[in-house]
Amino acid sequence: MPTYAVLGATGSTGQSLLNLLLQNPDNTVHAYVRSRSKLESLSPKLCAHDNLQIFEGALTDIPLIASCVAHTSTVFAVIGANKSEPGMRVVQDAAHSLVAAMCHLQALHPEVPLPKIQFLSSAGINPHYTRDVSPVMIAVGHTALFYAYEDLKQAEAYLKLHKSWLNVTFIHAGGLTNDVQRGHRLSLEATSEDMQGFISYMDTAAGMIELAETERDQYNWKGLRVVPTSSDVKFNWGAPMIFVRGIFAYFLPSTYLALQRVGLVE
């Protein structure tokens, strides 16, 4: 009976993982959240599931995170934010806490194998996946998502410092959107069409679960893509506003933060 951990269970990817994992009665899921009440409001039926155990608390609570990931086969680390703003480090904090939790587990039970980690990141920071994308599009994307990308880069760099004893696969996602499952495939390649389109959170979660169930070691410490196999994936109409706000934050960071402090920017 496999047991999985989902770090960031209230986010869209986390919610999709919970929905798909708990469809299989053989699966047990440990879900980390900062707010149990938020998870219960999002998914009341899932929260009542016998195979779901919820861990609530601060991301810096290392014993809590260690308890959440203990005795699991795979940790799905899907903590992030759909924005790009100065001072972002939520993904870095997740990476630091996860490594500390793994150290905690190794010290307590050195004889028990540590779980594999799937760490949600972005294809936008991987030159291998953007090599066929227009330089103008790359420049716009890296400007609009500058702070988010820096957070992801620093998180990945920190995890790679522990390459000798951890097992991590980076899920280099493309544009994510709320849609039903339409089909996916795992790939270490991506066309320019793949990079310009969207993939649903559900298909991304399904790809991550497929990887966990098949335990393909060839993806260790690589950036793996979950690519849609359908051409009719819904457009994410919130993406343009994320880009506009990100560009504003990049060129006028002090103004952005000032507006945020008075509640004019979320």
C-alpha positions as CSV (number, residue, x, y, z in Angstrom):
1,M,0.0,0.0,0.0
2,P,2.0,3.0,-1.2
3,T,2.1,6.2,0.8
4,Y,2.8,9.6,-0.8
5,A,3.4,13.1,0.6
6,V,2.1,16.2,-1.0
7,L,3.7,19.5,0.2
8,G,1.4,22.3,-0.8
9,A,-1.9,20.5,-0.9
10,T,-4.1,23.7,-1.2
11,G,-2.5,24.8,-4.5
12,S,-3.9,23.8,-7.8
13,T,-1.3,21.1,-8.5
14,G,-1.6,19.9,-4.9
15,Q,-5.4,19.7,-5.2
16,S,-5.1,17.7,-8.5
17,L,-2.6,15.3,-6.9
18,L,-4.9,14.7,-3.9
19,N,-7.9,14.1,-6.2
20,L,-6.1,11.6,-8.4
21,L,-4.1,9.8,-5.7
22,L,-7.2,9.2,-3.5
23,Q,-9.1,7.7,-6.4
24,N,-7.0,4.6,-5.8
25,P,-8.1,3.0,-2.5
26,D,-4.6,1.4,-2.1
27,N,-3.0,4.8,-1.8
28,T,-2.3,6.7,1.5
29,V,-1.6,10.4,1.3
30,H,0.1,12.7,3.8
31,A,-0.8,16.3,2.9
32,Y,1.1,19.3,4.3
33,V,-0.7,22.6,4.5
34,R,-0.3,25.9,6.3
35,S,-4.0,26.1,6.9
36,R,-6.2,23.0,7.5
37,S,-9.4,25.2,7.3
38,K,-8.4,26.3,3.8
39,L,-8.0,22.7,2.6
40,E,-11.3,21.8,4.2
41,S,-13.0,24.6,2.4
42,L,-11.5,23.6,-0.9
43,S,-12.0,19.9,-0.6
44,P,-14.4,18.9,2.2
45,K,-14.9,15.4,0.7
46,L,-11.2,14.7,0.3
47,C,-10.5,15.8,3.9
48,A,-13.0,13.2,5.1
49,H,-11.1,10.4,3.3
50,D,-9.8,7.7,5.5
51,N,-6.6,7.5,3.5
52,L,-5.7,11.1,3.9
53,Q,-3.6,12.4,6.9
54,I,-3.3,16.2,7.1
55,F,-0.2,18.0,8.6
56,E,-0.8,21.6,9.4
57,G,1.8,24.2,10.4
58,A,4.6,26.5,9.4
59,L,6.9,25.5,6.6
60,T,9.8,26.1,9.0
61,D,8.5,23.5,11.4
62,I,11.1,20.8,10.5
63,P,9.8,18.0,12.8
64,L,6.3,18.5,11.2
65,I,7.6,18.3,7.7
66,A,9.7,15.3,8.6
67,S,6.6,13.6,10.0
68,C,4.7,14.3,6.9
69,V,7.3,12.8,4.5
70,A,8.3,9.9,6.8
71,H,7.4,6.4,5.6
72,T,6.5,7.7,2.1
73,S,7.8,6.5,-1.2
74,T,7.6,9.8,-3.0
75,V,7.3,13.4,-1.9
76,F,5.5,15.7,-4.3
77,A,6.9,19.2,-3.5
78,V,4.4,21.6,-5.2
79,I,4.7,24.7,-3.1
80,G,4.7,27.9,-5.2
81,A,2.8,31.1,-6.1
82,N,1.1,32.3,-9.3
83,K,2.9,35.6,-9.2
84,S,6.3,37.2,-9.5
85,E,7.3,39.9,-7.0
86,P,10.3,41.3,-5.2
87,G,11.5,39.2,-2.3
88,M,9.9,35.9,-3.4
89,R,11.5,32.9,-1.7
90,V,8.6,30.5,-1.0
91,V,10.1,27.8,-3.2
92,Q,13.6,28.3,-1.7
93,D,12.1,28.0,1.8
94,A,10.4,24.8,0.7
95,A,13.7,23.4,-0.6
96,H,15.5,24.3,2.6
97,S,12.8,22.8,4.8
98,L,12.6,19.6,2.8
99,V,16.4,19.0,3.0
100,A,16.3,19.7,6.7
101,A,13.4,17.3,7.1
102,M,15.4,14.6,5.2
103,C,18.4,15.2,7.5
104,H,16.1,14.8,10.5
105,L,14.7,11.5,9.2
106,Q,18.2,10.2,8.3
107,A,19.5,11.0,11.8
108,L,16.5,9.3,13.4
109,H,16.3,6.2,11.2
110,P,19.5,5.9,9.1
111,E,18.5,2.4,8.1
112,V,15.3,3.5,6.4
113,P,15.5,4.6,2.7
114,L,14.6,8.2,2.1
115,P,11.6,8.9,-0.2
116,K,12.2,10.2,-3.7
117,I,11.4,13.8,-4.3
118,Q,9.5,15.4,-7.3
119,F,10.0,19.1,-7.1
120,L,7.7,21.3,-9.2
121,S,9.6,23.9,-11.1
122,S,9.4,25.6,-14.6
123,A,10.6,24.8,-18.1
124,G,11.2,28.5,-18.5
125,I,14.5,28.2,-16.5
126,N,15.8,25.3,-18.5
127,P,17.7,26.4,-21.6
128,H,17.2,22.9,-23.1
129,Y,13.5,23.4,-23.3
130,T,13.5,27.0,-24.5
131,R,16.2,26.6,-27.2
132,D,13.6,26.7,-30.0
133,V,11.5,29.5,-28.5
134,S,11.8,33.0,-30.0
135,P,14.5,35.1,-28.2
136,V,11.9,37.9,-27.8
137,M,9.4,35.5,-26.1
138,I,12.2,34.3,-23.8
139,A,13.1,37.9,-22.9
140,V,9.5,38.9,-22.2
141,G,9.0,35.7,-20.1
142,H,12.2,36.2,-18.1
143,T,11.3,39.8,-17.4
144,A,7.7,39.1,-16.4
145,L,8.6,36.2,-14.2
146,F,12.0,37.4,-13.1
147,Y,11.5,37.0,-9.3
148,A,9.6,33.7,-9.6
149,Y,12.3,32.3,-11.8
150,E,15.1,33.5,-9.5
151,D,13.3,31.8,-6.6
152,L,13.1,28.5,-8.6
153,K,16.7,28.7,-9.7
154,Q,18.0,29.2,-6.1
155,A,15.8,26.4,-4.9
156,E,17.1,24.0,-7.5
157,A,20.7,25.1,-6.9
158,Y,20.3,24.4,-3.2
159,L,18.8,20.9,-3.8
160,K,21.7,20.1,-6.1
161,L,24.1,20.7,-3.3
162,H,22.7,17.5,-1.8
163,K,23.0,15.4,-4.9
164,S,25.1,12.7,-3.2
165,W,22.4,11.5,-0.8
166,L,19.0,12.7,-2.1
167,N,17.0,11.6,-5.1
168,V,15.2,14.5,-6.9
169,T,13.5,14.9,-10.2
170,F,12.6,18.5,-11.2
171,I,9.2,18.7,-12.9
172,H,9.8,21.5,-15.4
173,A,6.2,22.5,-16.1
174,G,5.0,24.7,-18.9
175,G,2.1,27.0,-18.7
176,L,-0.4,25.5,-16.3
177,T,-4.2,26.0,-16.5
178,N,-7.4,24.7,-14.9
179,D,-8.8,22.1,-17.2
180,V,-9.8,18.4,-17.2
181,Q,-7.4,15.6,-18.0
182,R,-6.8,15.5,-21.7
183,G,-3.8,13.2,-21.9
184,H,-0.1,13.6,-21.2
185,R,3.3,12.1,-21.8
186,L,6.6,12.3,-20.0
187,S,9.5,13.7,-22.0
188,L,13.0,15.1,-21.8
189,E,12.3,17.1,-25.0
190,A,9.9,19.9,-25.8
191,T,9.0,21.6,-29.1
192,S,8.3,25.3,-29.4
193,E,4.6,24.5,-29.7
194,D,4.8,22.6,-26.3
195,M,6.4,25.6,-24.7
196,Q,3.9,28.1,-26.0
197,G,0.8,26.1,-25.1
198,F,-0.7,25.1,-21.7
199,I,-1.2,21.8,-19.8
200,S,-3.8,21.3,-17.2
201,Y,-3.0,20.9,-13.5
202,M,-4.7,17.5,-13.6
203,D,-2.5,16.2,-16.5
204,T,0.6,17.5,-14.7
205,A,-0.4,15.7,-11.6
206,A,-1.2,12.6,-13.6
207,G,2.3,12.7,-15.1
208,M,3.9,13.1,-11.7
209,I,1.9,10.1,-10.3
210,E,2.9,8.0,-13.4
211,L,6.6,8.8,-12.6
212,A,6.1,7.9,-9.0
213,E,4.4,4.6,-9.8
214,T,6.9,3.5,-12.3
215,E,10.0,4.6,-10.4
216,R,12.0,5.5,-13.5
217,D,15.5,6.2,-12.2
218,Q,16.6,7.7,-15.5
219,Y,15.0,10.9,-14.5
220,N,17.0,11.4,-11.3
221,W,18.3,14.9,-11.1
222,K,16.9,15.8,-14.5
223,G,14.3,18.3,-15.5
224,L,11.4,16.3,-16.7
225,R,8.5,17.7,-18.8
226,V,4.9,16.5,-18.6
227,V,3.7,17.3,-22.1
228,P,0.0,17.5,-23.2
229,T,-1.0,15.0,-25.9
230,S,-4.1,17.0,-26.8
231,S,-4.3,20.3,-28.8
232,D,-7.5,21.6,-27.2
233,V,-6.2,22.5,-23.7
234,K,-7.9,25.5,-22.3
235,F,-6.1,28.9,-22.4
236,N,-5.2,30.3,-19.0
237,W,-6.8,33.7,-19.1
238,G,-5.1,34.7,-15.9
239,A,-1.7,34.4,-17.4
240,P,-1.6,37.8,-19.2
241,M,-2.4,39.6,-16.0
242,I,0.4,37.7,-14.2
243,F,2.8,38.9,-17.0
244,V,1.6,42.5,-16.7
245,R,2.0,42.6,-13.0
246,G,5.4,40.8,-13.2
247,I,6.7,43.4,-15.7
248,F,5.5,46.2,-13.4
249,A,7.2,44.6,-10.4
250,Y,10.4,44.1,-12.4
251,F,10.7,47.7,-13.6
252,L,9.2,49.4,-10.6
253,P,9.8,47.1,-7.6
254,S,9.6,49.9,-5.0
255,T,6.3,51.2,-6.3
256,Y,5.0,47.7,-6.6
257,L,5.8,46.9,-2.9
258,A,4.4,50.3,-1.8
259,L,1.1,49.6,-3.6
260,Q,1.1,46.1,-2.0
261,R,1.5,47.6,1.5
262,V,-1.6,49.8,1.1
263,G,-3.6,46.9,-0.4
264,L,-3.8,48.1,-4.0
265,V,-1.8,45.1,-5.2
266,E,-2.5,41.6,-3.7
